[in-house]
Amino acid sequence: MNQTIGFIGCGNMGKAMVEGIMKAELVEGDQMIVSNAHPEKLQELSSIYDFYISDNETVAAHADILVLAVKPYLYSKIIDEIKDYLKEDVILIDIAAGISIADMHEMMGKECKVAKVMPNTPALVLEAMSAVSFSKQMKQADREIVWQILKSFGQACEVEEHWMDAVTAVSGSAPAYVFMFIEALGDGAVMLGMDRKNAYHFAAQTVLGSAKLLLETGMHPGECKDMVCSPGGTTIEAVSKLEEKGMRSALIEAMKACAARSKEMSQT
């Protein structure tokens, strides 16, 4: 890729994307320019990947593709600060929950090239699941550039923009639920006498392997579950207890709350 990628903001999600892109060697260090409210926090990462650290205006002026990786409430302020510095044909990547393509156009004061993206933090290990919607101003060549970026650190899928609240719930925020599940499995193993390091290793690898089995076979999750549940056995006993305690309902309610918050943020 010959374009320069700029990041304004480099918190947890921005850092995961920057590191994923650089690990995948999509661009060289001199094609990546990053700003952050606390630039000293970028020094260690920059020393590894040799990218540029600068201020918001300079990033805006040099970027062919600009990722806005700041909190949603900062978008309007940041866009006001940088919009006069942007290249005419810049591709803007909006990764904030609740900020729509229409919001971006309103803040920019014009219709422009916007990719609305919902990535997740497994980008750090090149295993992100990202959703993307494109503004009508995005030509096919522009879209291909965005696809290259997203696929450099994981998988990506185009969705209708009105799905983004659901995407936030099922993948954007979901790593937190998965980590809680792994932590709970680990705690259970420790309670049963296993040391914590091995407990987390067993739990995490089991989650990884189970997900890979599902993706590679294309089987229904219920079918995969049934493969483990022998009649009158240990697994069905555990599954029965999880059903009793409302595991599925708790997850669904959590996702509904997550999506509702995302929708609420888009209306403020």
Secondary structure, DSSP 8 states (H G I E B T S, - for coil): --S-EEEE--SHHHHHHHHHHHHTTSS-GGGEEEE-SSGGGGHHHHHHH--EE--HHHHHHH-SEEEE-S-GGGHHHHHHHHTTTS-TT-EEEE--TT--HHHHHHHHTS---EEEEE--GGGGGT-EEEEEEE-TT--HHHHHHHHHHHHHTEEEEE--GGGHHHHIIIIISHHHHHHHHHHHHHHHHHHTT--HHHHHHHHHHHHHHHHHHHHHH---HHHHHHHH--TTSHHHHHHHHHHHHTHHHHHHHHHHHHHHHHHHHHT-
